[in-house]
Amino acid sequence: MNKKHTSAKVGTLASKTLQSNSSSQIAKQLAASALSQTHTSRQTGAKMESKASHVLQSDKYSDSTKTLAASVLAQANKQR
């Protein structure tokens, strides 16, 4: 079990991402996942973990999207 949770800084970024009309669909998915893990013991699911990994390996995503992806991955199940 992973006991990490979304930091306040990443939570703020996630909230702004969800409110922005210019945010990509993947950025909004990552933001929603990060926010759902704020102050909870929820872990990232396998599908979202895979998406976050793809974002971090690609050059086409912004730094803020990669920040969200990194947070989501940090909260993944350590046994996977």
N, C-alpha and C positions, 0 to 999 in steps of 0.2 A: 504494500500500500504506500502510495506517495502522499505525504502530508503537506506538500507545498500548495500555495494558493496564489492567486493573482495579486500583485502589488497594487498600491493605490495609484502609482504613476501609470502602470499598464492599464488599470481599470479606467482611468480618465481617458487614455488614448482609445481604448475600446469603445467607450461611450461616444466620443467625438466621431469615431469611424462609423458607428451605427447611425448617427444623426446626419452624416454628410451624404449629399446626393451624388457626390463625385467618387465615393468609395466603391471599389470593385466588389463583386459578389463574394469572391474568396476572402477579401479583407473583412467583409461583414460577417462571414461565417466564422472566421478566426476570432473576431471581436466578440461575437455572441458566445463562443465557447469559453473565451477568457473570462467574460463577465459572469458566466454561469459557475465559474470556479472561484469567485471572490468570496472569501470568508466561509468556504465550505470544504469538505473533504472529497468532493467529486473529482474524478480523474478523467482525462481525455480519452475518448473512445478510439478504437483502432482506425476507423475511417478518417476521423479528424487528424489523428496522429500522422497518417499517411499524407494527407493534404498539406499539413504544416511542414513535413519533411520535404515535400516537393517544392514548396515556396522557398525554403532556405537554400535549396540546391540550385535555384534558378536565378538568373540575372535580371529577369523582367519585372520583378516586384520591388516596390519601394521599401525604404528603410523601416517605415512605420508598419508596413504589412509584415516584414520580417521580424520585427520586434514582437508583434502579436503571435506569430508562428513560433518563435522561440519560447515565449511564455507558455503557450499551449503544449509544446513538446516537453517542457520542464515539468509539467503536471501529468505526464503520461504514466501509465502503469510500468513500473521499473522491471517487471518480469517479462514484458513483451520484447 
